[in-house]
Amino acid sequence: MAFNDETIERVWEKARGMTELGPELWRLDECGAWIRRDHYGSEHSEFGWKIENVSPGGPDVLENLRPLHRANGFDRATGRARCHVKADRTGVPVMEHIREPRNRPA
């Protein structure tokens, strides 16, 4: 389904914003994968993301929509995210901020 700009923005705002990177451009989906705002709908970007309806048979209303990395999904039967990609913090000390986002297989 095609979503209008307002719906895309409101779903984007559901993703977790991080102060270390501008939340207007970078966020984490519920699997912890980096997504980039302007990469919505991009199937080839490392940070591409999509909007998925998580309600079994429910309408495409804001309450049922979630932002997910293009490689992640949602299993409506179990009510859980299917996480194939997550953020890669390898080599980043616990108390330090990420300077450049990267993802890795979950």
C-alpha positions in Angstrom: 0.0 0.0 0.0 1.1 3.5 -0.7 1.2 5.9 2.3 0.9 9.6 2.2 3.7 11.9 3.5 1.9 12.6 6.8 1.5 8.9 7.6 5.1 8.1 6.6 6.3 10.9 9.0 4.1 9.8 11.9 5.2 6.1 11.5 8.9 7.3 11.3 8.4 9.1 14.7 7.5 5.7 16.2 11.1 4.5 15.7 13.5 5.1 18.5 15.4 8.3 18.1 19.0 8.5 19.3 20.6 11.7 20.6 24.0 10.6 19.3 22.7 11.0 15.8 20.1 13.5 14.6 16.7 11.7 15.2 15.3 13.6 12.2 17.5 11.6 9.9 18.5 8.4 11.9 16.5 6.1 14.1 16.4 2.4 15.2 13.6 0.1 14.4 12.2 -2.3 17.1 14.9 -4.9 16.2 17.6 -2.3 16.8 18.5 -1.8 13.1 19.5 1.6 11.9 17.1 3.2 9.4 17.5 6.5 7.6 14.5 8.8 7.1 15.2 9.6 3.4 15.7 5.9 2.6 12.0 5.0 3.0 11.0 2.4 0.4 14.6 1.8 -0.7 15.1 -2.0 -1.1 18.8 -1.7 -1.8 20.0 0.7 0.9 21.7 -0.6 4.0 19.4 1.7 5.9 16.2 1.3 3.8 13.0 0.9 5.7 9.3 0.1 5.2 6.0 0.4 7.0 4.4 -2.8 8.1 0.9 -3.4 9.4 1.2 -5.5 12.5 -2.4 -6.2 13.1 -3.9 -9.5 11.8 -6.5 -8.3 9.3 -6.5 -4.8 10.8 -6.8 -1.6 8.7 -3.8 0.5 7.7 -4.3 3.0 10.5 -1.5 4.6 12.5 -2.0 2.3 15.5 -1.4 -0.8 13.4 1.7 0.6 11.5 5.3 0.2 12.5 8.6 1.3 10.9 11.0 -1.7 10.1 14.3 -2.0 8.4 13.7 -3.4 4.9 15.2 -6.8 5.9 13.2 -7.1 9.1 9.5 -8.1 9.3 6.7 -8.8 11.7 5.0 -12.1 12.4 1.4 -11.3 13.0 0.7 -14.8 14.3 3.1 -14.5 17.2 2.9 -10.7 17.6 6.7 -10.5 17.4 9.2 -8.8 15.1 11.4 -11.0 12.8 14.8 -9.5 13.2 17.3 -10.3 10.5 19.4 -7.1 10.9 20.4 -5.0 13.8 22.8 -2.2 14.6 26.5 -3.1 14.7 28.3 -1.6 17.7 31.4 -3.7 17.3 34.4 -1.8 18.4 32.4 1.0 20.0 33.0 1.3 23.7 29.9 1.2 25.9 30.0 4.8 26.9 30.9 6.2 23.5 28.6 7.4 20.7 28.4 5.9 17.3 29.9 8.2 14.7 28.8 6.3 11.6 25.8 3.9 11.7 26.2 0.4 10.4 24.1 -2.7 10.6 24.9 -6.4 10.7 23.0 -9.7 10.4 21.1 -10.5 13.7 
